[in-house]
């Protein structure tokens, strides 16, 4: 009973804030919904549908045969598992995590391999880093390109740290594949449900951050970015220190992204322990790599 007192008081406090600041909360919801419609859904929904089709129709297995030698030597994962990394660095958060979960659900990868994949395959995409971080924060595509290279390099380093020497990776390929029509219906339906979950977390965390900033006065991007990456990065200063913080926040992803990843993995049974360790390591490696690069920037 006593363990529930603090959570009860905390939630009552949040509800009181929502009532007292109903106008601010409502505006935050409108802003978050606009962000979802203008940026989140256009960027992620097509990748969700295509990545699901890619796996369900056996394309991941086909590409996996070509990727198997390099992925096995580099990360100690199967070729099919390597597709999660490739889709993750192209599609952005949380495409890589969702792909790893789909590979496990479809029976193409074992649980241990997929949990290791989660540590380094869930990453920010080039469109976000170049557009939001590069142009939006620093006004430079060149800076965004440096951030993307650092981000991918740090993900590779985490993958090497989590590398397995086991020879048993992946699972035998399935001989039966669904019809195109059935696969498309399932992919669109699954993508739509994933987008609902993701947008819900975007709205929730933006409201919480708006209320938090109002009552604490904290506006520093590094602090806010720990919770919600996009808002945090856009508040960073356009200087070398801001560049280093941006690299770290991109590697970490933010609590909002972590909740989105947990949502798309819901029901898979995969543990997120290695995922959180991997994101923390990627943030630290990114900041360490960004420091010497920042000295080269104007």
Secondary structure, 3 states (H helix, E strand, C coil): CCHHHHHHHHHHHHHHHHHHCHHHHHHHHHHHHHHHHHHHHHHHHHHHHHHHHHHHCCHHHHHHHHHHHHHHHHCCCCHHHHHHHHHHHHHCCCHHHHHHHHHHHCCCCCHHHHHHHHCCCCCCCHHHHHHHHHHHHHCCHHHHHHHHHHHHHHHHHHHHHCCCCCCCCCCCCCCCCCCHHHHHHHHHHHHHHHHHHHHHHHHHHHHHHHHHHHHHCCCCHHHHHHHCHHHHHHCCCCCHHHHHHHHHHHHHCCHHHHHHHHHHCCCCCCCCHHHHHHHHHHHHHHHHHHHHHHCCCC
